[in-house]
Amino acid sequence: MKSMKNLTVALLALSLPLTTLPLTSSTTALAATNSQKAEKHTYTGNGSVKKMTKTAYHSKDSKGNIYSALFMADKPTVELTKKTTLNQYRTTWYATKKMSVRVDKHHSRTYYYVTSSDKKVSGWTWSGYLTKGIFKSAD
């Protein structure tokens, strides 16, 4: 009986570092990759979303980002998290919703909810990154 108790204690003592070490190292590695990848912006203000008639746009330059939005129920806050960039897709974007958010006391921004023409990508983007009209290839 004493040898069974000693064996149990020995197995527990040996397995404890093996179970805690991978959890600690994988958690810090995961946090490091998420902090590099996730670009977030939090805006306050009305954040009201309004429907608009479907309008065709294309991107002006390669700086534009597409964000997913998280709306807070208990306060007027919108958190935008970067999903991808506009320059990865040479396509026409169709805007169906718009939202106005307050950047600071004197400035606000308008974001459009856009969907690609093939309907594979959608999200929120700043209106300054878009130009009205369909995308025309330079070829």
N, C-alpha and C positions, 0 to 999 in steps of 0.2 A: 504494500500500500504506500509506503514511504517513497519507493522508487517511482511509482506512478505520479505522485505529487511533485517530486523533483523534476520529472520529465515534462509535466504540464507547465511548471514554472519556467523551465529552460526554454520550451517552445514559445511561450508567451514573451519572454525576454528577447529571444532572437527575432521574433516576427514583428515586434513593436517598431524597431527602427526601419524595417522594410516597408511597413505600411505608412508611417508618417513622412519619411523622406520623399517618396515620389509625389505625395499630395502637395507638399510644400514647394518642391521645385517646379511641378507642372502648373501650379497656381500662379507663381510669379512669372513664369514664361508666358502663360496665357494672358495675364494682365499687361505684360509688356507689349505683346502683339496687338491687343485690343486698343491700348492707348495710342499706338502709332497709327492704327487704321481708322479709328473712329474720330471724325472731326465733327464737333457738336457746336451749335449756336443756340442760345436760349434768348428768346425775345419776350418782352412783356407788352402789354397793350391790349387792344381789343381782340386781335387775332381772329376776327370773324371771317368765316369762309362764305363766299358768295358764288353762286352759279353764274356762268357767263356763256354766251353763245360760243359754240365750238369754233376756234380761230386757229389758223395755220401759222406756225412760226418756224424759223430755223435759227441756229446758233450763230452769233457774230464772231466769236473767237474761241480759243481753246481753254479759257479760264473758267468756264461755267461748270457748276456742280449740280447734281440732282440729289435731293435730300428726301428722307422719310420724315414725317412729322408726328410728334407726340403731343397731343393737346391735354393740358391739365384740367381736370374737372373742378377742382376746388379753388383755382385761381386763374386769372387770365394770362397764362403763360404757354408759349409754344416752344418745344425743343426740336430743332432740326438736326438730323444726323446724316452725314454724307453717305450716299450709296454708291455713286459713280460720277463720271464727268461727262459733259455734253460732247466733248470732242471725240469720244470713242465711237460715237454714232453719227454718221453723215446721213441724216434723215430729216424729214419734216416732223415737227412736234405739234401736237394739237392740244391747246389749252382749253379746259372746260370749267375750271374754278379759279378764283383768285382770293388772296388773303392779304390784308394789310397788317403789318406788325410795327411796333415802335422800337426803333434802335436806341434812341436816347430821348431826352426831353424835347428836342427840336427836329428830329429826323425820323422818318418812317420809310419802310420798304414795302413793295408789293411783290408777292410771290405768286407764280402761276402753277397750277397742277397740270403737268403736261404728260402726254402719252405719245410714244413713238408711233410712226405710221404703221409699223408692223405689229403694234400692241404688245411688244415684248418687254418694254421698259417704261416705267411711269414713276412720277414723283414730283416734288416741289422744286422749283428753280426761280431765282431772282429774275424779275422782268428785264433788268438791264442786260442780261446775257442773250436776250432773244431779239430777233427782228421779224416783223410781220412778213408773211409770204412763205411759199413752199421752197424746199431745198432744191437747188439746181447744181448738178455736178459740174466741175470745171472742165471736164473732158470734152 
